[in-house]
Amino acid sequence: MQRLFSTFASGWPGAGLLLLRLVTGAALIHYGVSSIREGPRPLMVVLQIIGIASAIFLLMGFFTPVAGALAGIAEVGIAIARFASYSSSDAWIALAQALLAVALAMIGPGALSIDARLFGRKHIDLSEG
């Protein structure tokens, strides 16, 4: 699993990645729930549920590359469906969310994440013996 991550940024870059994860996850959840409440077609509901589940993983920083890729794919599907139904303003929001999710998948979660705790480099203390 460690091959999916180059490094886990800490300090200011890590805080920036945390903010990016929080904003992206919150937006995905907000628009997903509000879209499901409108009662769209079943395919849209499935895509929104995938987006919401991926957003929860992104918020926690858990399996970030996989969650970001899934959210990106789901949001592109939502955008295509919305462009087809001539709801272009909502389609652009879905595309923006897809880009943010894919960016997180490529950059990684940062040091303030579950991924960093599970898959980050471990400090081995050799002084105990």
N, C-alpha and C positions, 0 to 999 in steps of 0.2 A: 504494500500500500504506500510505502514511503516514496516510491517512484513518481506518484502523482503530485508530490509537493517538492518544489525546489528548496525553498526556505520558508520559515515562518517569521515574517517581519514583526519586529517589536518596536517599542518607542512610538514616535509620532506616526511612522508608516503603519504600524500595527493598529494604532488608534484610528487612523483613517480607514483602514480595512474594516474595522469593527463598525464604524459609522456607515460605511457603504453597505455592509451586510444588514445592518438594522434598517436603513432606509429602503433598500431593495426588498427585504423580507416583509416589512410593514406595507409597502405599496402592493406587493403581490397578494398579500392576504386581504387587504382592503378592497382592491378591485375584484378579486376572486369572489369574496363573499357578496359584494354588492351585485355582481353579475349573476351569481346563482339565485339571489333573491328575485331577480327579474323574471326567472323562469324560462331560460333559453332552451334551445334544442339539447337533447341528451349528449351529443358529442361535445358541445360547449361545456356542459356541466362536468363531463369527465376531464376535459382539458383544464378547467378551472380547479378541480380537485387535485389534479397532479401539480398544478402551479402552487396551490396552497400548501400541500404536503412538502413540496420542495422548498417553499419559503420558510417553513418551520425549521427544516434542516439548515437552511442558510442562516437563520437567526442564531441558531446554536453554534454554527460553525462545525457541523457534523457531516462528514462525507461531502464537503463543499464542492469539489470538482464534479462529482456525479449529480448533486442537487442543482448546481448551477446549469449544467448541460440539460438536465430534464426540464427545469423551469424555462430555459431558453427555447427548447423545442416546443413545449406546450404553448408558450406565449407567441411564437411564430405561427403556430396553428390557429390560435385565437385571432391573431392579426389578419391572417388570410381569410378566415371566415367572416371577419368584420368588414374587410375590404369588399368581399363578395356581396355582403348585404348593404353596402353603401353607407356604412357607419365609419367613415374614415377617421374622424377625430378619436374615437375609441381604439381604432386600429393602430394609430401612431403611438398611443400610450402603451399598448401591448408590445409594440416593437421596441420602444424605449426600455421597457421592463426586460425584454429578451436580451437586449444589449448589455444591460447592467448585470443580469444573471450570468451571461456568458463571460463577461469580464471577470466576475468573481471566480468562475470556474478556471479561468486561465491564470489569474494572479494568485489565488489561494486565499485562505481564511485569515491569516495573520496569527500572531502569537496568542491573542486573546480568544481562543476557540477550543472546542473539544478536540478537533483534529490535531492541534498542536500538542495537547496533553497526551493523546493516544499514539500519535505517529511521529512526534517530534524527536529530535535527538535527546538522548538521555545522558545525564551526567553520572558516570560511574566513579564512585569513590574507592580508590585503591588503597587508601591509608588504613582501612579496617582490615584486620587480618587475623 
